Amino acid sequence: MLKRFLIVVLCFSALVASATGAQAAAKLVAKKSSTTGGGVYLTLQLVAGHQYRVDVGAPKHLAFSGLGGENYTYVSNQHLFTASKPFQLKGTTPKSFTVRQTIKGRVTGWILFMDVSLVRGKTVTVRVYDLGKR
């Protein structure tokens, strides 16, 4: 009886650990670096319903700024619409921020674009991670 109980506990704990690991895994979907100009322009097609994390990094703590936006194509009430959502980027590396779908309705296209530049310095890297459905 004790053996069966231990086997059930071990199987259950393995199942919980694998499910937690699958949810926590972030998938790198884009990475762009500059080692000479101190700036990066990135554009990327996103998957509707997913959440993303953008990381801006440099070898040292360096100030950066930039502009970006999201372009949406979506269907609402049987009509096709487009929308844009601009945003500003500002901070000190390393810095992360989250991108979430803000449009309701059936999103048929979602594009993220951003231009990030260091205030001083030449090496900057921008990474985008897909965090999965949210």
N, C-alpha and C positions, 0 to 999 in steps of 0.2 A: 504493500500500500504506500509506503514512504517513497519507493522508487517511482511509482506512477505520479505521485504528487510532485516530485522533483522534476520529472520529465515535462509535466504540464507547465510548471513554473518557468523552466528554461525555455521551452518553446514560446510561451507567452512573452517573456522578456525579449527574446530575439525578434519576435514579430513587432513589438512596440519600438524597439531600437531601429529596425529597418524602416518602419513607417515614419518615424521622427526624422531620420536622416534624409529620406526622400523629400520631405516637405522643406527642410532647412537648406537644401542644396540650391545655390544660385548658379545659373549657367551664364558664362561669359559669352555675349553675343557680338560685341564690338570692342576693339581696342585700337586707339590711334595715338601716336607719339610724335613729338617734334624735338629734335636735339639741337637745332640751329636757330630757329625763328622765335621760339617761345610762345607759339600759338598753334592751335589745332582746330580745324573745321571738321565736323562729323555730321553725317546724315544717315538715318537708319529707319527701316520699315519695322514697326512694332506690331505685336499680335494683340488684337482686341481682347479685352478682359484680363490681360496680364498686368502685373505691376513690375516696375523696373527700378534699379538703383544705378545712379551715375556717380562714379568716383573720379575726382580730379586729383592727380598726384604729381609730385616733383621730388627731386632728391633732398631738398631742404624745405622748411616752412617758408613758402613764398606766397605773396598776395597775387590774386588773379581776379579778372573780371571778364564778362562776356555777355553775349546775347544769344537767345535761342528761341525755339518755339515748337509747337505741335500743330500739324495740319491733319484735319479729320475729314473723311467722307463718310456719311451715314444716311440711313433711311429712317424716316419718321413719318407716320401717317401716310404711308405709301408714296412719299416724295423723297427725292434725293437732295441732300444738303451738303455743303462744305462749311467748315469753320476753322479758324486759326486761333491759337492761344499763345501769344508771345510771353517771354519771361526774361528776367535778367539774372545773371550769375555773378556772385561776388563772394569772396572769402579768402581763406588762407589754406594752402595745401597742408596735409591731406584733408579733403572735404568730400562729403557724400550728400546726395539728395535723392529723393524719391519722385518717380514719375508715375502718375496714375491716370487712367482714362477718365476724363471729366464729362464726356458727352454721353447722354442717354440715347437709347435707340439702338438700332442694329448698325454697328460700326463696320464699314466695308474697307476702310483704309485708314491707317494711322502712321504718320511720319514724324519722327523727332529730328530736329536739327539744332546745332549749337556751334558757336564760335567762341572758344576760350583762349584768352591770352594772359600770360604772366605780366605783372607790372614791371618786374625785373627778373632776369634769368632767361635761359634758353631751352631748358629741358622740361617738358610737360607731357603728361600722359592722361588720356581720358578713357575710362573703361565703362561699358554699359553691361549690366547683369540683368537677366530675366529672372525674376523672383517667382514666376508662375502665376496661376490664376489667383485672384484675390477678390 
